Amino acid sequence: MSALFPQRVPARRGNLASGFTAHENLWRFALKQAFPGLSPRFVENAKYAYGFTAPEEVEAAYAVGYSLDALRKLRNRVSHQEQILFVDHSARLREIYGLTHAMAPQSLGMMKRLDRVQRTLALKPQF
C-alpha cells in the first residue's frame, strides 16, 4: 500500500508539467478522499518526525506515506522474527491510531478498547 504514496520529495519541480509528481497527483485527485479524518496534527507530527518539506497540498500524502512505510518496516521485522526492543513502540502506536482515525474516525474508539499494546507499554517493560 505504501507504494501508492510519495516517498521522496523531489528536489526540483521545474520539469514537472503540473508541478507535482505522479504519486502526488494520485493523492490530490483520488487517494485523499480515502482519509476523511486525517488531522493537521498527524501531518505536523509526521513532518517533525520524518523531516520532510513538501507543498501544502501534498503534505498529508507524505505524512501518510512515511507513516505507512515505518509500520511496514516494523511488520517486516516482526514477521522475520527480528528483535524489536529498540523500536519506538509509542510512536508507531500513535501512527496506527492516527491512520485509523484518518480512514475511519468512528472505529478508533473500539480499536483503543481492544488494544493490548497500550496496556503493555503502560507497564513500562524493562529490557
VOKELO-363387 format. One record per residue (C-alpha): residue in three letters; x, y, z. Coordinates in steps of 0.1 Angstrom, whole numbers, plus 2048, in hexadecimal, padded with zeros to 3 digits. Example, Ala and Ser with C-alpha at 12.3 -4.5 7.8 and 13.67 -1.06 7.14 Angstrom:
BEGIN
ALA87B7D384E
SER8897F5847
This chain:
BEGIN
MET800800800
SER81C818808
ALA8278167E3
LEU80982B7DA
PHE8158487EF
PRO8328607E7
GLN8528567FA
ARG86B8707F0
VAL8658957EB
PRO87489F7CA
ALA8918B77CC
ARG8858CB7AE
ARG8628CF7A0
GLY8698E4781
ASN8688C7769
LEU8468BB775
ALA8298C875F
SER8118CA77C
GLY82B8D2796
PHE8238B07A7
THR83088D7A3
ALA81A870797
HIS8168647BB
GLU80E8877C7
ASN7F388A7AC
LEU7E58697B7
TRP7E18767DA
ARG7D38987CE
PHE7B88897B8
ALA7B08677C8
LEU7C185A7E7
LYS7BA8777FE
GLN79586E7FE
ALA79D84D80F
PHE7AA86082D
PRO78D877838
GLY79887985C
LEU7BC882856
SER7C589C86F
PRO7DD8B986B
ARG7EE8AE88B
PHE7F688C87C
VAL80689E85E
GLU81A8B5875
ASN82689888A
ALA83188586B
LYS8438A485D
TYR8568A787E
ALA85E882881
TYR86987C85D
GLY87689F855
PHE8668A5833
THR85C8C5822
ALA8418C3807
PRO8278D97F7
GLU80A8DE80E
GLU7F28CD7F6
VAL8058AC7F9
GLU8148AD81C
ALA7FA895828
ALA80487C80D
TYR82787C81A
ALA81C87983E
VAL80785A835
GLY82284C81F
TYR83E84F839
SER828841855
LEU81D823840
ASP84181C837
ALA84C81D85B
LEU82F805864
ARG8397EE847
LYS85D7EC853
LEU8517E3876
ARG8397C9868
ASN8567BA854
ARG86D7B9872
VAL8527A7886
SER84A78E86A
HIS86F786866
GLN87278288C
GLU88C79D890
GLN8907AF8B0
ILE87A7CE8B5
LEU8867D98D7
PHE8937FB8CB
VAL8758048B6
ASP8628228C2
HIS84280F8C8
SER82F82D8D6
ALA8368418B6
ARG82B8238A0
LEU80B81F8B5
ARG8038448B0
GLU80884088B
ILE7F082388A
TYR7D783689E
GLY7DB855887
LEU7D7840867
THR7B982E875
HIS7A984F87E
ALA7B185C85C
MET7A083F84A
ALA783838862
PRO78085087F
GLN76383D88E
SER77881D892
LEU79482C8A6
GLY7828298C8
MET77B8048C3
MET79F7FF8B8
LYS7AC8108D8
ARG7967FB8EE
LEU7A37DA8DE
ASP7C77E68DD
ARG7E07D28F3
VAL7FF7E58E8
GLN7F68048FA
ARG7F07F091B
THR8117DF916
LEU8237FF910
ALA81380E930
LEU8247F2944
LYS845801938
PRO8567DF930
GLN87C7DF936
PHE8957CF91F
